[in-house]
């Protein structure tokens, strides 16, 4: 399930939240995606709803993550909405199809659908 809202963010001593660096997060470390290196800041990972909207997002993280919006994906057989959201840190031409199984009991679609992205 793709989600347009980023659930976890990195916050420090300032008033800006960052996207987490995926490599650091994989090792349980809190590091911003933009690679900001401020020795005075200690970073922690927290849920976005604890800082939003009081903290503003880091523009450098946004540039680094290069988010690409995915148009809503629907089942081609029954038109059930399946997912929507963002891809981060991926070349949008690298993903052009999505394998889905329709969640409706009476619909038996199980196959591949083409993706449309916003540029």
C-alpha positions in Angstrom: 0.0 0.0 0.0 1.5 3.3 -1.0 0.9 6.3 1.2 1.2 9.9 0.2 1.8 11.1 3.7 5.3 10.3 5.0 4.7 8.6 8.4 8.2 9.1 10.0 10.4 12.2 9.9 13.7 13.2 11.5 13.8 16.2 13.8 16.6 18.0 15.5 17.0 21.1 17.6 15.8 23.5 14.9 12.3 24.1 13.6 12.6 22.0 10.4 11.8 18.3 10.0 13.6 16.1 7.4 12.9 13.0 5.5 14.9 10.1 7.1 17.9 8.9 5.2 16.9 5.3 4.2 20.3 3.9 4.7 20.8 5.3 8.2 17.2 4.4 9.1 17.9 0.7 8.1 20.5 0.7 10.9 18.3 2.4 13.4 20.0 5.8 13.1 18.3 9.1 12.8 19.9 11.1 9.9 18.3 13.5 7.5 18.1 12.6 3.8 19.7 15.9 2.8 22.9 14.9 4.7 23.0 18.0 6.8 26.0 17.8 9.1 25.5 20.1 12.1 27.5 18.9 15.1 25.2 20.9 17.4 22.1 19.0 16.4 21.1 15.6 17.7 18.4 14.0 15.6 15.6 11.7 16.4 13.0 9.9 14.3 9.4 10.6 15.2 5.9 10.4 13.7 5.0 13.3 11.3 1.8 14.0 13.4 3.9 15.0 16.4 5.6 17.8 14.5 3.2 18.7 11.7 2.3 21.6 11.0 4.5 23.3 13.7 7.7 22.2 12.0 8.2 23.1 8.3 9.7 20.5 5.9 13.3 20.7 4.7 13.5 21.8 1.1 16.9 20.1 0.6 15.4 16.8 1.7 12.6 17.3 -0.7 15.1 18.0 -3.5 17.1 14.9 -2.5 14.1 12.6 -2.3 12.8 13.7 -5.7 9.3 12.6 -4.9 7.2 11.6 -7.9 3.4 11.5 -7.5 1.7 8.4 -8.6 -1.8 8.8 -10.1 -4.5 6.7 -8.4 -4.4 3.0 -9.5 -7.7 1.3 -10.2 -8.7 -2.2 -10.9 -9.2 -2.4 -14.7 -12.0 -4.9 -14.3 -14.2 -3.3 -11.6 -12.7 0.2 -11.2 -12.0 -0.3 -7.5 -9.4 2.3 -6.2 -6.3 0.3 -5.2 -3.6 2.8 -4.2 -2.1 6.3 -4.7 0.9 8.0 -3.3 4.5 9.0 -3.9 7.7 7.3 -5.0 10.8 8.7 -3.3 14.4 8.4 -4.5 13.5 6.5 -7.6 13.9 7.3 -11.2 10.3 7.4 -12.3 11.1 5.7 -15.6 12.3 2.6 -13.6 8.8 1.7 -12.6 6.2 1.5 -15.3 3.8 -1.2 -14.1 2.3 -2.5 -10.9 1.2 -6.0 -10.1 -2.2 -6.0 -8.3 -4.8 -8.3 -7.0 -8.2 -6.8 -6.6 -9.4 -6.9 -2.9 -13.1 -7.3 -3.9 -14.3 -10.9 -3.3 -16.4 -11.0 -6.5 -13.7 -9.5 -8.7 -11.1 -11.9 -9.8 -8.5 -9.5 -11.4 -5.0 -10.5 -10.7 -2.5 -9.0 -13.1 -0.4 -6.0 -14.1 -1.6 -2.4 -14.6 0.2 0.5 -16.3 1.3 3.4 -14.0 0.9 7.1 -14.6 3.1 9.5 -12.8 3.0 13.3 -12.4 6.2 15.0 -13.6 
